[in-house]
Amino acid sequence: MSLQSAYQEKEVLQRVVEGDENAFAVLYRHYARKVFPFLVKLTGSENAAEDVIQNTFLSLWLNRVRLQEIDNISGYIFRTAGNHAYNWLAKNKSMQKHEAIAASHAPSPQDFTSQEILFREAQKIISEIVDDLPGQRRKIYKLYREERLSYNEIAEQLNISPSTVRNAVASALESIREKLRESGLYIFFILFFGSR
């Protein structure tokens, strides 16, 4: 499924409203790459833009029932992403201003929004899964995901074939996908891994 026409877009949106995670993945893939350059300009950082995209699409998923009322989904996504970017900028500015205080005081759970709590839970599960991977697969996954190396770069560094790297990454991602699905947090698989 793709978003080739307005009709297909309406069909995908209706399926998202009904909770279809695959339709949401289509929506994510279609719009995340379009909104990314806009967010890089707003935030001045590719990493920040990726964070904002994740927060934007998490918000869209959690509030998906509202999507049935939207006539211009592209405009809505860009507006939502812009709002999240401005929130990120304000929060980042505030965090820099109060960095010394924040370093000495850990935030309490009630300081987090429900989105942040879910996000952190998903990150915790992913970290646990990665830590439990067999040694070589864990090393390959970390080089791929954290160091952002290509299959060929990892293969060269570890003196193994690119297909071995590809298989190890695919296996690690499948483990993560299944664990998040079991935990009811599958949507985070799309948010964390949908763009790569």
N, CA and C atoms as a LAMMPS dump frame, in Angstrom:
ITEM: TIMESTEP
0
ITEM: NUMBER OF ATOMS
588
ITEM: BOX BOUNDS ff ff ff
-5.0000000000000000e+02 5.0000000000000000e+02
-5.0000000000000000e+02 5.0000000000000000e+02
-5.0000000000000000e+02 5.0000000000000000e+02
ITEM: ATOMS id mol type element x y z
1 1 1 N 0.842 -1.179 0
2 1 2 C 0 0 0
3 1 3 C 0.888 1.243 0
4 2 1 N 0.498 2.237 -0.774
5 2 2 C 1.227 3.5 -0.801
6 2 3 C 0.224 4.639 -0.908
7 3 1 N 0.754 5.845 -0.881
8 3 2 C -0.112 7.018 -0.959
9 3 3 C 0.066 7.668 -2.327
10 4 1 N -0.458 7.035 -3.365
11 4 2 C -0.316 7.54 -4.729
12 4 3 C -1.403 8.544 -5.085
13 5 1 N -2.528 8.504 -4.412
14 5 2 C -3.637 9.394 -4.757
15 5 3 C -4.367 9.826 -3.492
16 6 1 N -5.209 10.827 -3.655
17 6 2 C -6 11.312 -2.515
18 6 3 C -6.915 10.214 -2
19 7 1 N -7.441 9.391 -2.912
20 7 2 C -8.313 8.288 -2.505
21 7 3 C -7.544 7.302 -1.63
22 8 1 N -6.343 6.937 -2.06
23 8 2 C -5.541 6.002 -1.27
24 8 3 C -5.174 6.609 0.079
25 9 1 N -4.911 7.907 0.089
26 9 2 C -4.586 8.575 1.344
27 9 3 C -5.759 8.498 2.315
28 10 1 N -6.968 8.741 1.82
29 10 2 C -8.159 8.658 2.682
30 10 3 C -8.345 7.236 3.207
31 11 1 N -8.083 6.252 2.352
32 11 2 C -8.202 4.854 2.77
33 11 3 C -7.183 4.532 3.864
34 12 1 N -5.947 4.98 3.669
35 12 2 C -4.898 4.749 4.665
36 12 3 C -5.262 5.44 5.974
37 13 1 N -5.721 6.684 5.905
38 13 2 C -6.097 7.42 7.115
39 13 3 C -7.218 6.719 7.863
40 14 1 N -8.211 6.226 7.13
41 14 2 C -9.317 5.517 7.778
42 14 3 C -8.804 4.278 8.503
43 15 1 N -7.881 3.578 7.875
44 15 2 C -7.321 2.381 8.508
45 15 3 C -6.484 2.746 9.738
46 16 1 N -5.78 3.878 9.671
47 16 2 C -5.02 4.343 10.842
48 16 3 C -5.98 4.649 11.981
49 17 1 N -7.062 5.362 11.677
50 17 2 C -8.075 5.697 12.688
51 17 3 C -8.59 4.429 13.357
52 18 1 N -8.714 3.35 12.586
53 18 2 C -9.208 2.072 13.106
54 18 3 C -8.129 1.283 13.85
55 19 1 N -6.897 1.825 13.907
56 19 2 C -5.832 1.179 14.674
57 19 3 C -4.935 0.261 13.872
58 20 1 N -4.946 0.351 12.557
59 20 2 C -4.126 -0.499 11.693
60 20 3 C -2.676 -0.002 11.701
61 21 1 N -1.791 -0.765 12.342
62 21 2 C -0.393 -0.359 12.471
63 21 3 C 0.334 -0.365 11.133
64 22 1 N -0.035 -1.275 10.232
65 22 2 C 0.602 -1.307 8.915
66 22 3 C 0.253 -0.055 8.114
67 23 1 N -0.988 0.382 8.202
68 23 2 C -1.391 1.62 7.527
69 23 3 C -0.641 2.807 8.133
70 24 1 N -0.45 2.78 9.45
71 24 2 C 0.304 3.848 10.1
72 24 3 C 1.745 3.864 9.594
73 25 1 N 2.327 2.679 9.393
74 25 2 C 3.696 2.595 8.869
75 25 3 C 3.775 3.227 7.478
76 26 1 N 2.754 3.009 6.652
77 26 2 C 2.706 3.628 5.32
78 26 3 C 2.665 5.152 5.455
79 27 1 N 1.814 5.641 6.329
80 27 2 C 1.694 7.082 6.565
81 27 3 C 3.025 7.654 7.059
82 28 1 N 3.644 6.95 7.991
83 28 2 C 4.923 7.385 8.554
84 28 3 C 5.988 7.473 7.463
85 29 1 N 6.132 6.393 6.691
86 29 2 C 7.167 6.381 5.649
87 29 3 C 6.936 7.488 4.616
88 30 1 N 5.696 7.74 4.307
89 30 2 C 5.379 8.743 3.288
90 30 3 C 5.693 10.162 3.769
91 31 1 N 5.314 10.475 4.993
92 31 2 C 5.443 11.854 5.46
93 31 3 C 6.704 12.14 6.264
94 32 1 N 7.297 11.171 6.91
95 32 2 C 8.482 11.438 7.733
96 32 3 C 9.607 12.009 6.882
97 33 1 N 9.815 11.435 5.704
98 33 2 C 10.901 11.931 4.845
99 33 3 C 10.591 13.319 4.274
100 34 1 N 9.302 13.63 4.126
101 34 2 C 8.924 14.947 3.598
102 34 3 C 9.087 16.042 4.648
103 35 1 N 8.769 15.716 5.89
104 35 2 C 8.805 16.724 6.95
105 35 3 C 10.222 16.884 7.526
106 36 1 N 11.101 15.907 7.289
107 36 2 C 12.444 15.921 7.867
108 36 3 C 13.234 17.192 7.52
109 37 1 N 13.36 17.587 6.232
110 37 2 C 14.139 18.801 5.924
111 37 3 C 13.572 20.059 6.598
112 38 1 N 12.262 20.145 6.666
113 38 2 C 11.583 21.255 7.341
114 38 3 C 12 21.313 8.811
115 39 1 N 12.045 20.152 9.456
116 39 2 C 12.396 20.105 10.879
117 39 3 C 13.877 20.366 11.109
118 40 1 N 14.728 19.939 10.179
119 40 2 C 16.159 20.242 10.302
120 40 3 C 16.36 21.756 10.269
121 41 1 N 15.631 22.437 9.379
122 41 2 C 15.734 23.905 9.317
123 41 3 C 15.257 24.55 10.612
124 42 1 N 14.154 24.039 11.161
125 42 2 C 13.611 24.633 12.388
126 42 3 C 14.511 24.404 13.596
127 43 1 N 15.015 23.178 13.737
128 43 2 C 15.777 22.827 14.939
129 43 3 C 17.275 23.04 14.781
130 44 1 N 17.749 23.048 13.53
131 44 2 C 19.178 23.193 13.287
132 44 3 C 19.966 21.921 13.523
133 45 1 N 19.281 20.792 13.637
134 45 2 C 19.966 19.537 13.952
135 45 3 C 19.203 18.347 13.373
136 46 1 N 19.929 17.445 12.713
137 46 2 C 19.287 16.238 12.189
138 46 3 C 18.801 15.341 13.326
139 47 1 N 19.599 15.231 14.39
140 47 2 C 19.181 14.404 15.535
141 47 3 C 17.916 14.958 16.179
142 48 1 N 17.874 16.266 16.337
143 48 2 C 16.672 16.886 16.913
144 48 3 C 15.48 16.665 15.995
145 49 1 N 15.703 16.787 14.684
146 49 2 C 14.615 16.574 13.723
147 49 3 C 14.071 15.152 13.837
148 50 1 N 14.952 14.17 14.006
149 50 2 C 14.501 12.784 14.173
150 50 3 C 13.675 12.624 15.448
151 51 1 N 14.122 13.262 16.531
152 51 2 C 13.358 13.211 17.79
153 51 3 C 11.976 13.832 17.616
154 52 1 N 11.936 14.966 16.934
155 52 2 C 10.661 15.656 16.719
156 52 3 C 9.738 14.811 15.848
157 53 1 N 10.294 14.163 14.829
158 53 2 C 9.476 13.284 13.98
159 53 3 C 8.868 12.168 14.817
160 54 1 N 9.674 11.555 15.678
161 54 2 C 9.156 10.478 16.531
162 54 3 C 8.038 10.989 17.433
163 55 1 N 8.241 12.141 18.042
164 55 2 C 7.203 12.703 18.917
165 55 3 C 5.95 13.078 18.137
166 56 1 N 6.148 13.62 16.939
167 56 2 C 5.011 14.009 16.098
168 56 3 C 4.16 12.798 15.751
169 57 1 N 4.811 11.74 15.286
170 57 2 C 4.044 10.576 14.851
171 57 3 C 3.492 9.779 16.032
172 58 1 N 4.171 9.826 17.165
173 58 2 C 3.599 9.21 18.36
174 58 3 C 2.314 9.941 18.737
175 59 1 N 2.358 11.257 18.683
176 59 2 C 1.171 12.056 18.983
177 59 3 C 0.046 11.752 17.995
178 60 1 N 0.389 11.635 16.705
179 60 2 C -0.622 11.295 15.696
180 60 3 C -1.257 9.942 16.001
181 61 1 N -0.43 8.969 16.387
182 61 2 C -0.959 7.633 16.675
183 61 3 C -1.868 7.656 17.901
184 62 1 N -1.407 8.302 18.965
185 62 2 C -2.186 8.321 20.201
186 62 3 C -3.498 9.094 20.041
187 63 1 N -3.521 10.035 19.104
188 63 2 C -4.721 10.842 18.855
189 63 3 C -5.303 10.548 17.473
190 64 1 N -5.148 9.323 17.007
191 64 2 C -5.514 8.963 15.633
192 64 3 C -6.994 9.144 15.316
193 65 1 N -7.863 9.09 16.329
194 65 2 C -9.295 9.259 16.082
195 65 3 C -9.561 10.637 15.467
196 66 1 N -8.765 11.62 15.835
197 66 2 C -8.939 12.978 15.3
198 66 3 C -8.636 13.06 13.804
199 67 1 N -7.868 12.108 13.29
200 67 2 C -7.469 12.169 11.884
201 67 3 C -8.657 12.104 10.934
202 68 1 N -9.757 11.508 11.374
203 68 2 C -10.924 11.417 10.49
204 68 3 C -11.559 12.785 10.239
205 69 1 N -11.21 13.764 11.066
206 69 2 C -11.757 15.117 10.907
207 69 3 C -10.854 16.013 10.061
208 70 1 N -9.686 15.499 9.654
209 70 2 C -8.693 16.312 8.955
210 70 3 C -8.9 16.233 7.444
211 71 1 N -8.998 17.397 6.799
212 71 2 C -9.15 17.446 5.344
213 71 3 C -7.797 17.441 4.631
214 72 1 N -6.811 18.117 5.218
215 72 2 C -5.494 18.232 4.593
216 72 3 C -4.464 17.597 5.521
217 73 1 N -4.228 16.303 5.349
218 73 2 C -3.335 15.585 6.269
219 73 3 C -1.903 16.095 6.171
220 74 1 N -1.464 16.454 4.982
221 74 2 C -0.107 16.97 4.821
222 74 3 C 0.079 18.242 5.646
223 75 1 N -0.836 19.18 5.492
224 75 2 C -0.763 20.417 6.271
225 75 3 C -0.836 20.156 7.766
226 76 1 N -1.693 19.211 8.146
227 76 2 C -1.856 18.873 9.559
228 76 3 C -0.561 18.296 10.135
229 77 1 N 0.072 17.392 9.379
230 77 2 C 1.32 16.781 9.859
231 77 3 C 2.415 17.835 9.962
232 78 1 N 2.532 18.701 8.956
233 78 2 C 3.554 19.745 9.013
234 78 3 C 3.294 20.703 10.175
235 79 1 N 2.047 21.06 10.397
236 79 2 C 1.702 21.959 11.508
237 79 3 C 2.003 21.291 12.855
238 80 1 N 1.622 20.022 12.983
239 80 2 C 1.888 19.28 14.222
240 80 3 C 3.389 19.163 14.459
241 81 1 N 4.129 18.84 13.395
242 81 2 C 5.588 18.719 13.51
243 81 3 C 6.207 20.061 13.891
244 82 1 N 5.708 21.14 13.291
245 82 2 C 6.212 22.471 13.634
246 82 3 C 5.973 22.801 15.095
247 83 1 N 4.792 22.461 15.596
248 83 2 C 4.489 22.69 17.015
249 83 3 C 5.421 21.885 17.912
250 84 1 N 5.658 20.628 17.544
251 84 2 C 6.577 19.799 18.337
252 84 3 C 7.999 20.358 18.269
253 85 1 N 8.389 20.888 17.111
254 85 2 C 9.726 21.473 16.974
255 85 3 C 9.868 22.7 17.872
256 86 1 N 8.853 23.547 17.884
257 86 2 C 8.911 24.735 18.747
258 86 3 C 8.921 24.338 20.227
259 87 1 N 8.168 23.313 20.568
260 87 2 C 8.21 22.803 21.948
261 87 3 C 9.596 22.275 22.279
262 88 1 N 10.199 21.558 21.321
263 88 2 C 11.547 21.024 21.531
264 88 3 C 12.533 22.171 21.733
265 89 1 N 12.423 23.206 20.889
266 89 2 C 13.331 24.35 21.007
267 89 3 C 13.171 25.042 22.355
268 90 1 N 11.93 25.233 22.777
269 90 2 C 11.681 25.89 24.065
270 90 3 C 12.218 25.043 25.212
271 91 1 N 11.956 23.744 25.132
272 91 2 C 12.418 22.832 26.179
273 91 3 C 13.941 22.778 26.201
274 92 1 N 14.555 22.723 25.029
275 92 2 C 16.012 22.658 24.929
276 92 3 C 16.649 23.929 25.472
277 93 1 N 16.06 25.065 25.155
278 93 2 C 16.572 26.345 25.654
279 93 3 C 16.453 26.396 27.174
280 94 1 N 15.308 25.955 27.666
281 94 2 C 15.078 25.932 29.106
282 94 3 C 16.036 24.962 29.789
283 95 1 N 16.258 23.813 29.142
284 95 2 C 17.161 22.817 29.724
285 95 3 C 18.577 23.357 29.801
286 96 1 N 19.022 24.055 28.761
287 96 2 C 20.364 24.624 28.787
288 96 3 C 20.485 25.663 29.897
289 97 1 N 19.429 26.442 30.051
290 97 2 C 19.429 27.51 31.052
291 97 3 C 19.54 26.942 32.466
292 98 1 N 18.895 25.801 32.686
293 98 2 C 18.853 25.222 34.028
294 98 3 C 19.628 23.908 34.122
295 99 1 N 20.65 23.767 33.301
296 99 2 C 21.381 22.506 33.225
297 99 3 C 21.974 22.084 34.572
298 100 1 N 22.538 23.012 35.292
299 100 2 C 23.167 22.679 36.569
300 100 3 C 22.147 22.144 37.568
301 101 1 N 20.975 22.747 37.598
302 101 2 C 19.923 22.302 38.512
303 101 3 C 19.419 20.928 38.101
304 102 1 N 19.202 20.761 36.824
305 102 2 C 18.672 19.488 36.314
306 102 3 C 19.633 18.339 36.573
307 103 1 N 20.925 18.607 36.518
308 103 2 C 21.909 17.548 36.724
309 103 3 C 21.859 17.003 38.147
310 104 1 N 21.477 17.837 39.097
311 104 2 C 21.469 17.388 40.485
312 104 3 C 20.116 16.873 40.97
313 105 1 N 19.088 17.032 40.156
314 105 2 C 17.749 16.589 40.547
315 105 3 C 17.151 15.715 39.459
316 106 1 N 16.965 14.46 39.755
317 106 2 C 16.317 13.57 38.783
318 106 3 C 14.831 13.894 38.735
319 107 1 N 14.245 13.925 37.539
320 107 2 C 12.812 14.224 37.458
321 107 3 C 11.975 13.102 38.052
322 108 1 N 10.876 13.467 38.652
323 108 2 C 9.978 12.458 39.209
324 108 3 C 9.063 11.942 38.109
325 109 1 N 8.507 10.736 38.269
326 109 2 C 7.647 10.17 37.23
327 109 3 C 6.474 11.061 36.849
328 110 1 N 5.92 11.821 37.793
329 110 2 C 4.776 12.655 37.444
330 110 3 C 5.166 13.831 36.551
331 111 1 N 6.485 14.115 36.419
332 111 2 C 6.923 15.179 35.533
333 111 3 C 6.832 14.78 34.061
334 112 1 N 6.739 13.504 33.797
335 112 2 C 6.7 13.037 32.417
336 112 3 C 5.269 12.965 31.911
337 113 1 N 5.091 13.293 30.661
338 113 2 C 3.777 13.094 30.054
339 113 3 C 3.618 11.609 29.772
340 114 1 N 2.407 11.189 29.485
341 114 2 C 2.182 9.77 29.186
342 114 3 C 2.967 9.348 27.957
343 115 1 N 3.142 10.246 26.99
344 115 2 C 3.933 9.917 25.804
345 115 3 C 5.376 9.635 26.184
346 116 1 N 5.937 10.482 27.028
347 116 2 C 7.325 10.29 27.44
348 116 3 C 7.495 8.988 28.205
349 117 1 N 6.524 8.65 29.037
350 117 2 C 6.599 7.404 29.803
351 117 3 C 6.582 6.207 28.858
352 118 1 N 5.665 6.211 27.892
353 118 2 C 5.613 5.121 26.915
354 118 3 C 6.898 5.049 26.101
355 119 1 N 7.391 6.205 25.714
356 119 2 C 8.608 6.284 24.924
357 119 3 C 9.784 5.686 25.698
358 120 1 N 9.894 6.054 26.95
359 120 2 C 10.987 5.535 27.784
360 120 3 C 10.852 4.029 28.02
361 121 1 N 9.627 3.562 28.176
362 121 2 C 9.394 2.126 28.353
363 121 3 C 9.845 1.36 27.111
364 122 1 N 9.509 1.883 25.95
365 122 2 C 9.928 1.234 24.704
366 122 3 C 11.452 1.242 24.584
367 123 1 N 12.076 2.364 24.92
368 123 2 C 13.538 2.437 24.866
369 123 3 C 14.169 1.434 25.83
370 124 1 N 13.58 1.284 27.007
371 124 2 C 14.091 0.332 28
372 124 3 C 14.004 -1.097 27.462
373 125 1 N 12.866 -1.432 26.867
374 125 2 C 12.685 -2.775 26.309
375 125 3 C 13.703 -3.023 25.201
376 126 1 N 13.887 -2.035 24.332
377 126 2 C 14.849 -2.191 23.24
378 126 3 C 16.254 -2.388 23.792
379 127 1 N 16.631 -1.61 24.805
380 127 2 C 17.96 -1.76 25.415
381 127 3 C 18.147 -3.149 26
382 128 1 N 17.112 -3.657 26.67
383 128 2 C 17.197 -4.999 27.254
384 128 3 C 17.342 -6.062 26.173
385 129 1 N 16.595 -5.916 25.089
386 129 2 C 16.68 -6.878 23.988
387 129 3 C 18.08 -6.86 23.396
388 130 1 N 18.596 -5.672 23.143
389 130 2 C 19.931 -5.545 22.552
390 130 3 C 20.975 -6.143 23.49
391 131 1 N 20.855 -5.878 24.784
392 131 2 C 21.805 -6.44 25.751
393 131 3 C 21.763 -7.959 25.782
394 132 1 N 20.599 -8.545 25.485
395 132 2 C 20.449 -10.002 25.504
396 132 3 C 20.848 -10.676 24.194
397 133 1 N 21.147 -9.9 23.161
398 133 2 C 21.55 -10.501 21.888
399 133 3 C 22.894 -11.205 22.051
400 134 1 N 23.133 -12.271 21.281
401 134 2 C 24.456 -12.912 21.302
402 134 3 C 25.537 -11.888 20.942
403 135 1 N 26.746 -12.093 21.461
404 135 2 C 27.834 -11.118 21.356
405 135 3 C 28.049 -10.489 19.994
406 136 1 N 28.249 -11.308 18.955
407 136 2 C 28.528 -10.783 17.616
408 136 3 C 27.329 -10.003 17.067
409 137 1 N 26.129 -10.535 17.251
410 137 2 C 24.93 -9.867 16.749
411 137 3 C 24.731 -8.529 17.465
412 138 1 N 24.982 -8.513 18.785
413 138 2 C 24.853 -7.266 19.553
414 138 3 C 25.844 -6.221 19.034
415 139 1 N 27.076 -6.661 18.801
416 139 2 C 28.104 -5.743 18.309
417 139 3 C 27.722 -5.179 16.938
418 140 1 N 27.249 -6.05 16.05
419 140 2 C 26.835 -5.621 14.709
420 140 3 C 25.679 -4.632 14.806
421 141 1 N 24.687 -4.967 15.628
422 141 2 C 23.519 -4.091 15.767
423 141 3 C 23.938 -2.706 16.269
424 142 1 N 24.796 -2.671 17.287
425 142 2 C 25.213 -1.384 17.849
426 142 3 C 26.005 -0.557 16.832
427 143 1 N 26.85 -1.22 16.048
428 143 2 C 27.583 -0.499 15.01
429 143 3 C 26.62 0.067 13.971
430 144 1 N 25.601 -0.708 13.654
431 144 2 C 24.623 -0.285 12.65
432 144 3 C 23.723 0.834 13.17
433 145 1 N 23.17 0.629 14.34
434 145 2 C 22.152 1.559 14.837
435 145 3 C 22.751 2.751 15.581
436 146 1 N 23.733 2.497 16.44
437 146 2 C 24.278 3.573 17.271
438 146 3 C 25.41 4.332 16.582
439 147 1 N 26.282 3.58 15.885
440 147 2 C 27.387 4.233 15.18
441 147 3 C 26.982 4.651 13.772
442 148 1 N 25.812 4.137 13.31
443 148 2 C 25.248 4.471 11.999
444 148 3 C 26.174 4.073 10.849
445 149 1 N 26.871 2.942 11.019
446 149 2 C 27.727 2.43 9.954
447 149 3 C 26.883 1.633 8.963
448 150 1 N 27.336 1.585 7.715
449 150 2 C 26.644 0.802 6.689
450 150 3 C 27.017 -0.674 6.843
451 151 1 N 26.277 -1.534 6.148
452 151 2 C 26.595 -2.966 6.169
453 151 3 C 28.038 -3.197 5.722
454 152 1 N 28.438 -2.526 4.653
455 152 2 C 29.793 -2.718 4.126
456 152 3 C 30.857 -2.238 5.11
457 153 1 N 30.602 -1.113 5.768
458 153 2 C 31.572 -0.602 6.746
459 153 3 C 31.712 -1.562 7.927
460 154 1 N 30.598 -2.103 8.381
461 154 2 C 30.641 -3.061 9.496
462 154 3 C 31.362 -4.326 9.062
463 155 1 N 31.036 -4.815 7.865
464 155 2 C 31.671 -6.034 7.345
465 155 3 C 33.181 -5.858 7.272
466 156 1 N 33.61 -4.705 6.789
467 156 2 C 35.043 -4.437 6.677
468 156 3 C 35.694 -4.365 8.057
469 157 1 N 35.036 -3.688 8.978
470 157 2 C 35.588 -3.521 10.33
471 157 3 C 35.704 -4.856 11.065
472 158 1 N 34.708 -5.744 10.884
473 158 2 C 34.692 -7.02 11.608
474 158 3 C 35.24 -8.182 10.783
475 159 1 N 35.634 -7.873 9.549
476 159 2 C 36.181 -8.895 8.652
477 159 3 C 35.19 -10.042 8.425
478 160 1 N 33.948 -9.668 8.114
479 160 2 C 32.902 -10.638 7.789
480 160 3 C 32.191 -10.151 6.527
481 161 1 N 31.313 -10.96 5.993
482 161 2 C 30.632 -10.578 4.749
483 161 3 C 29.473 -9.62 5.032
484 162 1 N 29.16 -8.743 4.059
485 162 2 C 28.01 -7.846 4.224
486 162 3 C 26.7 -8.608 4.43
487 163 1 N 26.57 -9.791 3.819
488 163 2 C 25.33 -10.562 4.002
489 163 3 C 25.209 -11.064 5.44
490 164 1 N 26.333 -11.375 6.081
491 164 2 C 26.307 -11.774 7.493
492 164 3 C 25.831 -10.6 8.349
493 165 1 N 26.313 -9.413 8.018
494 165 2 C 25.894 -8.205 8.736
495 165 3 C 24.396 -7.983 8.536
496 166 1 N 23.944 -8.048 7.29
497 166 2 C 22.525 -7.836 6.962
498 166 3 C 21.644 -8.818 7.734
499 167 1 N 22.044 -10.089 7.756
500 167 2 C 21.262 -11.109 8.466
501 167 3 C 21.232 -10.851 9.97
502 168 1 N 22.366 -10.433 10.53
503 168 2 C 22.426 -10.159 11.971
504 168 3 C 21.531 -8.976 12.334
505 169 1 N 21.549 -7.926 11.518
506 169 2 C 20.701 -6.756 11.769
507 169 3 C 19.23 -7.144 11.643
508 170 1 N 18.907 -7.902 10.594
509 170 2 C 17.511 -8.333 10.393
510 170 3 C 17.03 -9.168 11.572
511 171 1 N 17.879 -10.048 12.061
512 171 2 C 17.517 -10.899 13.199
513 171 3 C 17.309 -10.059 14.465
514 172 1 N 18.191 -9.095 14.684
515 172 2 C 18.06 -8.216 15.854
516 172 3 C 16.77 -7.402 15.77
517 173 1 N 16.481 -6.862 14.588
518 173 2 C 15.257 -6.07 14.418
519 173 3 C 14.008 -6.922 14.602
520 174 1 N 14.068 -8.167 14.151
521 174 2 C 12.919 -9.066 14.332
522 174 3 C 12.692 -9.346 15.82
523 175 1 N 13.775 -9.536 16.58
524 175 2 C 13.651 -9.742 18.031
525 175 3 C 13.008 -8.529 18.693
526 176 1 N 13.453 -7.348 18.292
527 176 2 C 12.903 -6.112 18.855
528 176 3 C 11.435 -5.968 18.48
529 177 1 N 11.112 -6.214 17.206
530 177 2 C 9.729 -6.095 16.735
531 177 3 C 8.805 -7.006 17.543
532 178 1 N 9.206 -8.263 17.719
533 178 2 C 8.351 -9.225 18.428
534 178 3 C 8.168 -8.848 19.891
535 179 1 N 9.243 -8.422 20.544
536 179 2 C 9.154 -8.063 21.962
537 179 3 C 8.262 -6.827 22.155
538 180 1 N 8.403 -5.845 21.267
539 180 2 C 7.55 -4.658 21.371
540 180 3 C 6.096 -5.01 21.082
541 181 1 N 5.873 -5.913 20.14
542 181 2 C 4.502 -6.343 19.839
543 181 3 C 3.9 -7.036 21.065
544 182 1 N 4.667 -7.922 21.704
545 182 2 C 4.192 -8.627 22.904
546 182 3 C 3.875 -7.646 24.031
547 183 1 N 4.626 -6.555 24.091
548 183 2 C 4.451 -5.571 25.162
549 183 3 C 3.381 -4.535 24.838
550 184 1 N 2.766 -4.649 23.665
551 184 2 C 1.753 -3.672 23.264
552 184 3 C 2.348 -2.343 22.845
553 185 1 N 3.62 -2.346 22.499
554 185 2 C 4.312 -1.112 22.133
555 185 3 C 4.849 -1.164 20.705
556 186 1 N 4.189 -1.948 19.844
557 186 2 C 4.681 -2.134 18.476
558 186 3 C 4.813 -0.819 17.72
559 187 1 N 3.968 0.127 18.009
560 187 2 C 4.008 1.395 17.291
561 187 3 C 5.388 2.038 17.404
562 188 1 N 6.093 1.772 18.498
563 188 2 C 7.428 2.336 18.669
564 188 3 C 8.43 1.71 17.713
565 189 1 N 8.172 0.484 17.275
566 189 2 C 9.053 -0.114 16.279
567 189 3 C 9.021 0.735 15.012
568 190 1 N 7.825 1.154 14.625
569 190 2 C 7.682 2.002 13.441
570 190 3 C 8.381 3.34 13.67
571 191 1 N 8.194 3.918 14.843
572 191 2 C 8.784 5.225 15.131
573 191 3 C 10.304 5.172 15.218
574 192 1 N 10.841 4.121 15.846
575 192 2 C 12.29 4.023 16.009
576 192 3 C 12.992 3.555 14.745
577 193 1 N 12.35 2.644 14.001
578 193 2 C 13.052 1.985 12.908
579 193 3 C 12.446 2.234 11.542
580 194 1 N 11.365 3.002 11.493
581 194 2 C 10.683 3.226 10.22
582 194 3 C 11.515 3.961 9.197
583 195 1 N 12.459 4.76 9.64
584 195 2 C 13.226 5.562 8.691
585 195 3 C 14.548 4.926 8.306
586 196 1 N 14.867 3.785 8.886
587 196 2 C 16.146 3.175 8.529
588 196 3 C 16.034 1.679 8.469
